Amino acid sequence: MAMPKKGSRLITVDGAVYRWRVSHKPAFDPDGGWAPLTFAVERAEEPQGVLVVSLPCARPDNWQGERTIVVRPVLVAGCVRRALDQGWNPGQRGPAFTLTVAEDELPALLGESPTYLVPFLWGMIPEGGGLRDLPRATQIWSRD
């Protein structure tokens, strides 16, 4: 079954076109802790094998105040390349291929140190930020 087009984005990695999407539904850890931020990738045309990437941070909508990052195309491309190197075959049906990214791997995948965000009231502020950062906060849900 192909990934829904709504809410997904296209990305070209080394000449191949993929569709990727961060899940809109949060996953909950049965132990009450935070669930990792994940996204899925598949070929845009004739999707077969799915790649599921698990990141070492929480979803932006976590209520525990755990830090998160923005999933940017450079990270998606780096994860696709790493998964292909580790044996993911996007043209072969079967169970999802899981790539778990460790925190110390993020700089190599991003090409720079990650910028973490922390949920704050109705938005996000940079990790370690304070009230001075509120004008730069990114709203992630409505205050209504």
Sequence and secondary structure as in RCSB ss.txt:
>XXXX:A:sequence
MAMPKKGSRLITVDGAVYRWRVSHKPAFDPDGGWAPLTFAVERAEEPQGVLVVSLPCARPDNWQGERTIVVRPVL
VAGCVRRALDQGWNPGQRGPAFTLTVAEDELPALLGESPTYLVPFLWGMIPEGGGLRDLPRATQIWSRD
>XXXX:A:secstr
    STT EEEEETTEEEEEEE SS    TTSS  EEEEEEEESSS    EEEEEEEE TT TT   B    HHH
HHHHHHHHHHTT  TTS SS EEEE  GGGHHHHHTS    EEEETTEEEETT  GGGGGG EE S   
